[in-house]
Amino acid sequence: MFRQFLVAGLPVLGITTFSALSLEAKAASFIVSPVSATASSTTPGGYGIGNTINQSGLSAGFISGVTDFDTYIAGNPTHTFNPFAEWFGALGTNSGVVNYDLGASYPINAFALWNEESSGIGLFNLLASTDGTTYSTIISAISPPDNPLASYGASVFSFSTANARYFRLNLSGCPQPNPGSYPSCAIGEVAFRSQVSQVPGPLPIFGAAVGFGYTRKIRRRIQAAG
C-alpha cells in the first residue's frame, strides 16, 4: 500500500512541477520618454525642443518606463495649443532635424507624435541608432494628421522592433496648410513604445528542483523497503 501510494503520487508531483515551468512569457508594453533632445533650429523665446519631452502640454501625464503605452494612448491624452509648451523651428524654415536620446537602449516598436496644430510637420522620416552616429531608417515619408487649431491627440506609428537608444526625425513640408499660421516645423510632444517579455522568476525553477530531489528520496526509500 505504501509503495502503491508513492508510485501513484509521483506522476502527480511531476505534472504539478512541470506545469509551473511551462508558463508562457507575458508580453508587456510601456511608454518611454526621451531624456534629452536637440533640434537643428529653434525659434527663441521659450519654444525649445525640450517642450516635446517634458509633458508640460499634456492633459494627462505618464511615468516613463512604467506606464503602459497602449492603455495611456487609449485614454486619448491631448496636447494644449499653448505655444510655450511646444517646439518651433526657426521662423521661415520648412525643414529640420530633431534628435532624441532615450538614455538607454530599448526594443522600440512604435512612435507617438502629437503633431503641433498651427505649423506641424508635413512629412517625416524616423531613424534609429545604437551609438548616436550611424542611423538606419525605420519608417519614411510619413504625413501625420493636420490637426485643427485646438487641443489635439497623438498619432501612433508602429514598425518592426528596433533595439536603439537614439532616434532622429528628418522633417520637411512644414508648415502644414491648416492653418499654417507660422512658417516653421513644430512638435507638441513625442513618446515611444517599448515591448518586453516578462518571464517567470526563480520560484518555479526552485520548486522543480525540490520536486526532483523529493522523488529521488522517495525512490531510495522504496528500494530500501523492497
N, C-alpha and C positions, 0 to 999 in steps of 0.2 A: 504493500500500500504506500509506504513511504517512497519507494523508488518510482512507482507509477505517478504519484502526485508531482514529484520533481520533474520527471521527464515531460509530463503534460504541461508543466508550468514554464519550461524553458522556452518553447516557441513563443509563448505569450510575452515573455520578457524581451525576447529578440524583436518582436514586432513593435512593441512599445518604443524601444530604443531607436530602431531604425526610422520609425515614423517621425521622431524628433529631428533626426538628421536630414530627412528629405524635405524639410520646409523650403519652399521656393524663396528666392531673394525677392524682397519687396522694393519696387521702384518708387522713388520719391523725387519730386522736383522742388527747387527752392529758388527764390529770386536773388540775384547778385547785382549789387550796385558798384560801379567803378569807385576806386578810392581817389583817383586823380584824373584830370583831363587837360588837354591843350587844344588850342584852335589856331588855324593859320592867320586869322584876323578877328578882331572884336571891336564893336562899337564901344567907345569909352563911356563911363558914367554908370556902372552898375549892371551891365548887360553881359557879364563874363560867362565863360563856359562852365564854371563851377556851379552855376544855377541849374545845369542839366543833371546834376548828380546829388544835389543836397536836399531834395524833396520839398523845397520851400514853396512850390506852387501846387503841390498835390492835395486833393481833397481828403485823402486817407494815406497815412504813412505805412511803412513796412520796415522789417528788420532784415538787413542783408544777410544772407546765409542761413536764415531761419524761416522767414515767412514763405509759405507755399505759393509759388508763382501762379499756378493756374487758378487757385482759389482767389488770390488777390485780384487778378485781372478780371475774373468773372464778376467781381463786385463793382466793376466799371468805375475805377477811380479816375476822376477828371483832373485836368490841369487848369489853373486860373489863366486868364488872358492878361494878367498884370505883367507888363514887360520887364519889371525889375526882378521877376522870378524866371526869366528866360534868357537864352543866349541869342545875340545877334552878331553876325559878321559885320565887317566894316561897311559903312554906307557906300552904296554903288557897286558892290561886288555881287556877282551872280554864281559864284562857286566858292568852295572852301574845303579844308581838310580838318577833321577833328579826330584826335587820338584819345582812347580811353585805356586806363590801366586798372585791371581788376584786383591788383595786389598779390595775386597768386594764380596759378593755372587751374582752370576748371573745365569739365566737359560741358560745353555750351551748345544748346540746340535751338535757341530762339532769341530773338531780339525784340524788345518792346520800345516803341517810339511814340512819344507824344509830340506830334508834328505841329509846331507853332502856327497859330491861326492867321496872323496878319502878313507873314512873309513865308515861313515854312521852307520845305525842301522840295524841289521839283523832281529830282532823281538822286538816288544814292547807290553806291557800291559799298558793301561791308566786307572788310578784310580782317584776317586774324593772324596773330604771330605769337610764338613762344618766347622770343628774345627781344621784341621791340624793334628789330632791324629788318628781318625778312618777313614779308607779309604774303599771304595767299588769299585770293578772292573766295569768299564764302557765298555771297549772293550778289547779283549785279543788276543794274538798270531797273531798280525798284522805284516806282512812283507812289509815294504814300498819299493818303486822302488829303484833299484840300479842305481843311477844317473851316467852319464858319467863324465869324467874329463873336465868340462866346467861349465859355469853358469847354474843353474838348477832352476826349478819351484817347486811349492808347490804341495803336495798331501793332499787331504781333506778327512777326515774320519768322517762320520756322525753317530749319535747314538741317542737314546731316551734322551729327555731333562733331564739334571742333574742340580739341583739347588745347586751350590757349589762355594766355594771360592778357595780351594786348589786342585791342580791336580798333580799327580805323574806319572812319566814314569819309568817303570821297563824295562831295556834294556838288551838284550842278543844277541848272534850270531854276535858279532862285531869282526873285521870289515867285511863289505860286500866284496865279492870276486873281484869286478871290480871297481877300480884296487886294493883295499885293501892295499894301499901303506904304511899305518900307522896303527899298531896294537892297536886299541882302538875303543871305541864308539865315535861318533861325530854327532853334530847337527848344522845346519845353522841358522834357525830361527823357532819360533813357534808362533801361534796365535790361538784364539778361536772365535767361533761364538755364539753370544747371540741373542735369538729371543724373542721379547717382543710384547705386544699389545698396540697400541695407541688408546685410546678410546676418543669419543667426549668430549670436555670440558664443562664447566658450562653454556655456552651461549645457547645451545638448551634447556636445562632444564629451564633456566630463561625465555626463550621465551614461553615455555609451561605454566609456572606459570602465565605469563602475559596474555596468551590466555584464560586460565580457569577463571582468575579474570575478564577479559573483558566480557566473555559470561555470568557470573553471574550478572554483572552490566546491561547488555542488558536485561536479563530476568526480573530483577526488574523493568526496565523501561516499558517493555511490560505489566507486571502485573499492574503497576500503570496506564498505558494508557487504559488498559481494564476495 
